[in-house]
Amino acid sequence: MTTDTIKAVADVEAATVEVHDVHKWYGTQQVLEGIDLTVRPGEVTVILGPSGSGKSTLLRVINHLEKPEIGYVSINGEPIGVKRQGERLKELSERAILTQRGRIGFVFQNFNLFPHLTVLDNVAAAPVATGKLTRPEARELALELLGRVGLADKAGVYPRRLSGGQQQRVAIARALALRPGVILFDEPTSALDPELVGEVLSVIKDLAADGTTLVIVTHEIGFAREIADRVVFIDAGKIIEQGPPSEVLHNPQHERTRDFLSKVL
């Protein structure tokens, strides 16, 4: 595979994400209540809120790991996990949903790497499994992506030999391997020792600078202030307020937002 081919595989047009009146329950507990949100191409949206507010559930709804009872999500105008059938939405087959998820990168807080695979094979696995690349092509792309996150020298190492920060950088490279139009980060630094947080945030900053559409759940307020185009504050399953970091973080309009920030700043 040529360098030009690698670049074509690694790069992809940034996506538009739209969340349409999403409601989600776990049993009798409603965890998302009428969420409407649009993330523009290349925009970095940071989601803040107290524990249990619905932040992580919202991310899982975006890539249809969780199915909303009401509403739906679309990527570049295409509904995710469902198709229109008259006035109703019908669930897609699991195979079709998996194909759609290939366009939505997801970086979990606990890395979720395959312990029996080397770093290189962790990154190369998904493009091969989905038939997008041959194994040699996927391994070449994986090396390119590992270089992008500063870990080309760890290609032959198993995850247990890596620090938490290195494992999370591998997870980011793995998310990039399927050419996602958007990458979702669910508290990507929460499982890391404090001295390892910076190396992961640095990689995310590089992605933002490249114009990748990012949706990030985090408690790192300073990071949100630095990287976000928009900050969304969620509480009790509702968007309480949203806007540029200069407004939401420095001049919040809602009492609940002010109370939250007074405890974390």
N, C-alpha and C positions, 0 to 999 in steps of 0.2 A: 504494500500500500504506500503510495507516495505521500510526501508532506502535504501536498494540496488536498489529497483525499482525506488525510487525517484532519486537516483544518475544516473541511466540509462536514465531516462527521462530528467533530467536536463542537462546532459552532451551530447555532440555531437562532431563528428569529424569536425575540422576546414575545411572550404571550400576554394577552389580556385575560384577566380572571374576573368573573362576575358571580357574585353570590346573590341569589334571588329569593328573598323572603324565607330564609331557612329556619325551620323549627325542628328541634331534636329532643326526644325524651329517652331517658333510661328508666323503664318502668313507669312510675307515676311522677318521677322527677323531671321537670323540663330543664334542659341544660343549654339550649339555644332557643331564643324567642324572637323570631322575626328579623334575622340578620340580613341586611342588604349592604353589599360592599362591592366596589369596583376597584381593581388594581390595574393601572394602565401599563402598557408595555415598557419594560425597563425601569419601572418604579420599584423602590424599596419601601415596603410597608412593614412597620414594626407593630406588633400587637402586644399591649400591656394589659395587666389586670391581676387581681388577687388570685390565689390558688382556688381552684374550683369554679372559676368564672366562666369556663367554656372555651378558653383559648385553644387548648390542644384538640378538643373535640371539633372545633371549627376547621383546623388544619386537616383532620382526618375526614371530615365531610368533603373538603375541597377535592381530595383525590379518591373519594368514595370508599375509603376504608370503613367509614360509618355512613349509613344510609339515612338521610333526613326523612322524617315523616311528612313534612310539608316543605315545598320549595325545592330548588335544585341549584347546581353550580354549572357554569359554562366556561370553557376555555376557548378563546377566539370564536365565541358564538356557538360552539358545539356543546350541547348538554353532556355532562359527565355521569356515566353510570345508567343513564335513562335515554329513551327516545320518545318523541312526541307521537301520540296515537290519538288523533282527534284533539279533544280538550284535555286528555289525560297524559300522564307520563308513565311509560312502561319500563320496567327494569331490563337492562341489557343482559346478555349471557355473561358468565364469568370470563370467558375467553375475550369477549369484546371489551369488557371493563379492564382486563389486564393490558390489552393493547393501548387503551386510553391512558392508563397509569404510566405507560412508558414515556409519555410526554410531560409527566409531572414528577420532578425529582423530590424525594423526601429524605431529609436527614434527621434521624431520631436522636434523642438525648443520650441513649445508651449504646450508640454505634451500630449494634446489630450486625457485625461482621461475621462471616462464616469461619469458625475457628480452625476447621480442617483444610482451608484453602490459604495459599500464600496471599500476600497483599496484591500482587499482580493479578492472580486469578479471581480474587474478590471483585476487583474493578472490571475485569473482562467478562465475568460470568453472564451478566444480564444481556449484553448485546448478542452473545452467542445463543443464549436460551430463547431469545425472541426472534432469532433468524436475521437480525439486521446486519451482522458481520460474521465472517468466518472466524475460526479460532485464531489463526495467525493475525488477521486484521484487528481483532478485538485486543489481542495482547499488545500489538503495536500502539493502538490507541490508548490502552491502559498505561503504557510507559509514558506516553505524551502527557496524560492527565496527572499521573503521579509526579512528573516533573513540574507541572503547573502548581501543585500544592506542596512542592519542596520535598518529595519523598521518593524520587527515582532510585535512590540508593537502597531503598527498603523493599524493592520489588519482590525479592525472593524470601522475605521474612514472613513468619506467621504472626497473626494479630497479637498473640499472647506476649510476644517479644517487644511490643510497641508500648509507648506511654499512652495515656488516655488522649492527650492532644494529638498524637500521631494517628491513633485509631480514628479519631473524628475527622482528621484531614483525609484519611483513606475513604471514609464514608462519604465525604463531599466529592471526591474523585469518582467514586462509584455512582453517585447521583448524576454526575455530569456525563457518564458514559452512554446514557440513552438519549442524549441530545434533548433534554427537557426544555420546554418553553417557559417553565416557571419552576423554581426550587422552593420548597417549604422546609423551614427549619423549626423544629420543636425543641426549644430551650437547648440549643446545641452546646452550651458550655456548663450546664447545670451539674453534669456528672464529673467535671474536671477539677483537679486541684487548682487553686487560684493562680499559681505560677504558670499553668499551661493554658489559661484562658486566652491570653494575647495571641498565641500562634494560630488558634482557630479563628478568632475574630479578624486577624489579618487576611486570611484566605477569603473570608466572606466579604471583606472590604474590596478585595481585588475583583471578586465577582460583580459586586455592585458597580465598580468603576468600569467594568466591561459592558455594562448595560443589561445585565441579566435581570429578569423579573424575579424579585425575592419577596417572600412573605415570611417573617421571622417572629416567632414567639420567644420572648426573652425577658429576663429580669435585669439585664445590664442596661441601666438607664443612661449611663454615659455613652455607651455604644449606640444606643438608640438616638441620642442627641446628635451624634457624629455622622451616622450613616443613613438615617431614615429620610425619605422624601415626605412620608406621612406617618404619623403615629395614631393608632386606633386604641382607645381605652374601652375594655369590655368589663362589665360587671353583671353577675347574675344572668348571664346568657344574652345580654343586650349591649349594643354599642352605645356607650354613654356620650362620648364625643370623639371627634377625630379632626386632624388637621396637621399642618407643618409642626415639627418639633418645637420651633420657636413659640408657637401658640399653645399647644397642648401641655408641654413640659414646663414652660416659663410663665404662662398666663392662662391656666385652665379655667374654663367657664363653669364647670359643674362641680358642686360641692363634693360629690363622691370622688371625682378625679383629684381634687385638691387634698382630700383626706388620704387617699392612697399614696400620692407623691410625697406628702409630708412624712410618711413612715419609711419610704425607701430612698429618699434623697439624702 
